């Protein structure tokens, strides 16, 4: 671990550099971060795949908000709120597709390499194309977990 280093010719920093080598991995992951809490930096890095998947769902693989050409922060914020809510619903549809084993109708049946978002989007398109009922609601475990969290926070 290297603490309080500087990088590039412009002397960007201070930064911390560290190597994380999990026993299951063949090679270490090298991180350079401005975070002082290195355990927190590693935890954030581990969430990177989820965050990048969300961004690609919002942009290139999903709603294509990068093509909106919005520059007004208020309008962009409204668009992000709407697409985030829509993203949650489409991921829910992906959960329904996987849970109800309808993925064979909308994707190959031997294995599924689609994200829940992509699977949900395919289910939505299939329902609209074939005039099927679009699933409604939220999965029961998510609703119960949310109700439990609300009860716990009220006490």
N, C-alpha and C positions, 0 to 999 in steps of 0.2 A: 504494500500500500504506500502510495506517495501522497502526502498531504501538502496543501497550499502551494502547488506548483503553478507555473505559467506556461501557456501554450501559444504557438504560432509566433511569427515575427512581430506581430502586434502585441505580444505578451498578454494575451487574454487570460484572465484569471482573477483571483486564485481559483484553482480547480483541484479536485482530489481524484486520483486514479487508483483503481483497485481491480483485482482479478477475483472472480467468483468461480469456483470449480466444485460443482456438485458431484457426488460420487457416481451418479448415473450418467454423467456427461463425459464424452471422450476428450473434450477440450474445455479450457476455461473461457469464461465470458469476461472481456475486459471492458470496464466502465470508466468513463471520465465524466465527472459531475461537479456541479457547483454546490450541491447539497453538503452541508456539514455533517448531518446524520447519515452515515453511510449505510446503515441497516435500512433506513427509510428509502434511500436511493435504490438499493437492491430490490426492495418490495415494489417500488414504482416501476422498475425495469421489468419485473416479472409480469406486470399488468400490461406491458407494452403491446403484446399481441392482441389483447382484447380492444385496446384503445385504437390501434391501427385498423382493426377489422371494422370498428364503429365508423371511423373516418372514411374508409372505402365504401361502406354502406351508404353514407351520406353523400359521397362524391361519385367516384367512377363506377362502382358496381350497383348503385342504388338510385338515389334521388337526383343525382347530378347537380347538386346545389352550386358547384363550382361554375356551372354554366348560367347561373342566374344573372350575373353582371350587376348584382346589387352592390351599392357603395354606401348607402345610408345605413348607419349602424342600427337604427330603430327597426327598419324594414328587414335587415338581415337577421336581427334578433328574433323577430316574429317568424321568419322563415325557419330558423333553427329550432324554435320551440315546436312549430308544426311538424317538421320532419323528424324531430326526436320522438314526439308522441306517435307519429306514424310508424317509425322504426320499432318502437316497443310493440305496437299492434302486429306488425309484420313478423317480428321474432316470435310473438305468441302464436301466430298462424303456423310458423315453422315447428313449434313445440307440438301443436295439434297434429300437424302432418306426421311427425315422427311418432307421437303417442298412438294415433289412430291407424298407423301403418298405411296411410294413403300415399306415402312417398313413392311407392311402386307405380302409381298412376302418373306421377308428375316427374319422376326421375328413375334411373335404373334401379332395379330391385335387389341386385346382388350386393351392392354396397352404396353408401351415400357419402360423397365427399363435398357436399354443399354445406355452407353455414346455415344456421337456423334462419337468418334473414333471407338468404337466397331460396331456401326451401319454402319459407312462408310466402315470398313473392311469387314463386311458381304456383303455390296452392291458390293464391288470390287470382292470378291470371287464369288458371284452370277453372275456378268457380265462375268467373265472369264469362269466360269463353263458352263453357258448357251449361250455363244458366243453373248452376248448383247453388245451394244455400251457403253463404259465407259464415264460417263459425263465429260465434259471438262470445263475449265474456272473457274472463281470465281463468287460468287453471286454478282449481280449488286450493292446492297447496300454497300458491302465491297469495291468494286472498286470505287464507288462514294465517299465514306468516305475517301479513300486513296487519291484520286485526290484533294478533298477539303483540306486535310491536307497539301498536297504538295503546292497548291496555297497559303495557309495561311503562310507557312514557307518561301516562296519566297519573299513575300511583305516586 
